[in-house]
């Protein structure tokens, strides 16, 4: 449902809450709704970012109006920054989630021509 955790308070044992607090990955940017972290090895590739909601919900149907308005701007800024910083040819963006991880998040993975268009690879 849309209720999630009150006011974005961290939930004990939640991997995404730990990430948003900088305990699992470096927080690159955050506001009261979202946090952006750099995914670390072995999961991430160079430049792999993750956008995390600060409250718990399964997907976009549960966005508040503020979350719905803000997410596009945050994704655009992140992808533009990735393109400038890494020289990637494009960014794969995917929102994933499961009942075992009820914390909406989006992966942004740089893709390089040298990788044949598959996710990952290394910057030129």
C-alpha positions in Angstrom: 0.0 0.0 0.0 0.9 3.6 -0.1 1.4 4.0 3.6 5.0 2.7 3.8 7.1 3.7 6.8 6.3 7.0 8.5 8.2 10.0 7.3 10.9 7.9 5.7 12.1 6.5 9.0 14.6 3.6 8.5 13.2 0.1 8.9 15.4 -2.3 10.9 16.9 -5.0 8.7 16.0 -3.4 5.4 18.9 -3.5 2.9 17.6 -0.5 1.0 17.2 1.6 4.2 20.8 0.7 5.0 21.9 1.7 1.5 20.0 5.0 1.7 21.7 5.7 5.0 25.1 5.1 3.5 25.8 1.8 5.4 26.0 -0.4 2.3 27.1 2.0 -0.5 28.2 5.6 -0.8 25.2 8.1 -0.9 25.9 10.5 -3.8 22.7 12.6 -3.3 19.6 12.6 -1.3 16.5 14.7 -0.3 13.6 13.9 1.9 12.1 11.5 -0.7 15.0 9.8 -2.6 18.6 8.7 -2.1 21.0 7.9 -4.9 23.8 5.4 -4.2 26.7 4.0 -6.1 26.4 0.2 -6.2 29.5 -1.7 -5.2 31.1 -4.9 -6.4 30.3 -7.7 -6.9 26.8 -6.5 -7.8 27.5 -3.3 -9.6 29.5 -2.3 -12.6 31.5 0.9 -13.0 29.0 3.8 -12.6 26.0 1.6 -11.5 23.7 3.8 -9.6 20.6 3.0 -7.5 17.7 5.4 -6.8 16.0 4.4 -3.5 12.7 5.6 -2.1 13.0 6.8 1.4 9.8 5.0 2.4 8.5 1.4 1.8 6.1 0.6 -1.1 6.1 -1.8 -4.0 5.9 0.4 -7.0 4.8 3.6 -8.9 1.0 3.0 -8.2 1.8 3.9 -4.6 3.8 7.1 -5.3 2.6 10.2 -3.6 2.1 13.2 -5.9 5.5 14.6 -4.7 7.3 11.3 -5.4 5.7 11.0 -8.8 6.7 14.5 -9.8 10.2 14.2 -8.5 11.3 10.8 -9.8 11.6 11.8 -13.4 13.7 14.8 -12.6 16.0 12.8 -10.4 16.4 10.0 -13.0 17.2 12.6 -15.7 19.8 14.3 -13.6 21.4 10.9 -12.7 21.5 9.6 -16.2 23.0 12.8 -17.6 25.6 12.8 -14.9 26.4 9.1 -15.7 26.8 9.9 -19.4 29.1 12.8 -18.7 31.2 11.0 -16.0 31.6 7.7 -17.8 31.2 8.4 -21.5 28.7 5.6 -21.7 26.6 5.2 -24.8 23.4 4.8 -22.9 21.9 4.0 -19.5 19.7 1.0 -18.9 17.1 1.9 -16.3 15.0 -0.7 -14.5 12.7 -0.7 -11.5 12.8 -4.0 -9.6 11.2 -5.2 -6.5 9.8 -8.2 -4.8 7.7 -9.1 -1.7 11.0 -10.0 0.0 12.2 -6.4 -0.7 9.3 -4.0 -0.3 11.3 -0.9 -0.9 11.0 0.6 -4.3 14.3 1.2 -6.1 15.6 1.8 -9.6 18.8 0.6 -11.1 20.7 2.8 -13.6 23.4 0.8 -15.4 25.8 2.4 -17.9 26.2 0.6 -21.2 29.3 0.9 -23.4 29.5 0.2 -27.1 32.6 -1.9 -26.5 30.4 -4.3 -24.5 28.3 -5.0 -27.6 25.3 -3.2 -26.1 24.9 -5.5 -23.1 24.6 -4.0 -19.6 27.9 -3.4 -18.0 31.3 -3.3 -19.5 33.9 -0.8 -18.6 34.3 2.9 -19.5 36.6 3.6 -22.6 
